[in-house]
Amino acid sequence: MIIHHLNNSRSQRILWMLEELEIPYTIQRYERDPKTMLAPDSLKKIHPLGKSPVITDGDKTLAESGAIIDYLAHTYGPKLLPAADSQAYLQYQYWLHYAEGSLMPYLMLKLVFDTIQSSPMPFFIKPIVKGIAAEVHKTFLGPNLKGNFAFIEQHLSQHAWFAGETMTPADIQMSFPLEAGASRIDLSAYPHIRAFLAKIHSRPAYQKALEVGGPYTYA
Ligand SMILES: N[C@@H](CCC(=O)N[C@@H](CS)C(=O)NCC(=O)O)C(=O)O
């Protein structure tokens, strides 16, 4: 098993998943361009999109975090997986897809708009750009981020873990948007989300993954 690991990225959660399941692996490291933060072209030799994470397991190459996590859980589990016919399994699938399908796009857009606003530009364009960014934030990003974080907070106030009373790989998948959220928005109104982050950060497998993965600014 090879994990193609881009520094400071979503592949951190695949390292955590591998550590939780105690699957032996080797790390192939890739460094982001410090200016653009993009992955190096060499990653495109492994998968055409050149995004991280990617894993190679024997003759299989897999991309997309949710698909990788689900593959690892089914191939090397059943540790962490709920019973296939249970309510918890439906919840596991829901949160596995929700993380990248619904929540991350809002966080990515926020990052893009925040970056545009703070980028150098001619002084006469600045008010226009700021105006557009403020409007997108007011009418679209702000309400959607608030709605989604309130929804997650409500869910975690009633369940110990995303799929119910025991940890599943959905918790690993949800870690990245919540950590990214913690670094970009004020989570003081969401005590259950903060408690969830503290709980996952105290797991030995999470800490081991951090140790081998290298610096990770979302944690
Ligand atoms: N939805 C994909 C997103 C993959 C993705 O965008 N990965 C980022 C790292 S967090 C990346 O490779 N960025 C570098 C680049 O875009 O060149 C997944 O969850 O695997």
The ligand as an SDF file (V2000), in Angstrom:
LIG
                    3D

 20 19  0  0  0  0  0  0  0  0999 V2000
  -12.5870   15.9640   -3.3340 N   0  0  0  0  0  0  0  0  0  0  0  0
  -11.2040   15.6020   -3.4590 C   0  0  0  0  0  0  0  0  0  0  0  0
  -10.3560   16.8730   -3.3820 C   0  0  0  0  0  0  0  0  0  0  0  0
   -8.8960   16.6520   -3.6810 C   0  0  0  0  0  0  0  0  0  0  0  0
   -8.1040   17.9480   -3.5640 C   0  0  0  0  0  0  0  0  0  0  0  0
   -8.5270   19.0110   -4.0290 O   0  0  0  0  0  0  0  0  0  0  0  0
   -6.9420   17.8570   -2.9010 N   0  0  0  0  0  0  0  0  0  0  0  0
   -6.1100   19.0260   -2.6870 C   0  0  0  0  0  0  0  0  0  0  0  0
   -5.3710   18.8840   -1.3680 C   0  0  0  0  0  0  0  0  0  0  0  0
   -6.3150   19.1760    0.0570 S   0  0  0  0  0  0  0  0  0  0  0  0
   -5.0220   19.1370   -3.7310 C   0  0  0  0  0  0  0  0  0  0  0  0
   -4.5400   18.1430   -4.2340 O   0  0  0  0  0  0  0  0  0  0  0  0
   -4.5880   20.3770   -3.9950 N   0  0  0  0  0  0  0  0  0  0  0  0
   -3.4590   20.6650   -4.8150 C   0  0  0  0  0  0  0  0  0  0  0  0
   -3.8210   21.1370   -6.1940 C   0  0  0  0  0  0  0  0  0  0  0  0
   -4.9920   21.4570   -6.4440 O   0  0  0  0  0  0  0  0  0  0  0  0
   -2.9090   21.2010   -7.0410 O   0  0  0  0  0  0  0  0  0  0  0  0
  -10.8460   14.5960   -2.3560 C   0  0  0  0  0  0  0  0  0  0  0  0
  -11.4730   14.6430   -1.3060 O   0  0  0  0  0  0  0  0  0  0  0  0
   -9.9590   13.7460   -2.5310 O   0  0  0  0  0  0  0  0  0  0  0  0
  1  2  1  0
  2  3  1  0
  2 18  1  0
  3  4  1  0
  4  5  1  0
  5  6  2  0
  5  7  1  0
  7  8  1  0
  8  9  1  0
  8 11  1  0
  9 10  1  0
 11 12  2  0
 11 13  1  0
 13 14  1  0
 14 15  1  0
 15 16  2  0
 15 17  1  0
 18 19  2  0
 18 20  1  0
M  END
$$$$
